């Protein structure tokens, strides 16, 4: 649900997410996490492996929010979000989702 709200906040979609754990079929934000076994040794060292990814994630998200007002003005003046801006915003949100899934031990894939 957090990623659907974030997609709405970051102007990737033009409607507010529904108040449901499962989105309707026509909702554009989809998140798929397949259950996979975790390596016990990797889980033990996950905190140390997480530090560089956390730094990258923080820089990307805070950098996006630092420029959000400028991007909002561009979107407001043009009536749409320019494609490169949309792709950069979507990439930031995707990396944030991959990092969150890694931290919450939903996947062994390093972000």
HUNORKA-V978047 format. One line per field, one symbol per residue. ss: DSSP state (~ for helix, > for strand, _ for the rest). psi: psi as a letter, one per 20 degrees, with the letter a starting at -180 (. if undefined). burial: + if it has 9 or more other ideal C-beta (glycine too) atoms within 8 Angstrom, else -. A space follows every 10 residues. Layout:
ss: ???
psi: ???
burial: ???
//
This chain:
ss: _~~~~~~~~_ __________ __________ _________~ ~~~~_~~~~~ ~~~~~~~~~~ ~~~~~~_~~~ ~~~~~~~~__ __~~~~~~~~ ~~~~~~~~~~ ~~~_______ _
psi: hghgghhghj khqjqqqqmq hpqrhjpiop ppoppqqqph hhhgjhghhh ghhhgggggg ghgghhjhgg hggghgghir pqghgggggh hghggggggg hghjkhqipp .
burial: --++++++-+ ++----+--- --+---+-+- ---------- -++--+--++ --++-++--+ +--+---+-- ++-++----- ++--++-+++ -++-++++++ ++----++-- +
//
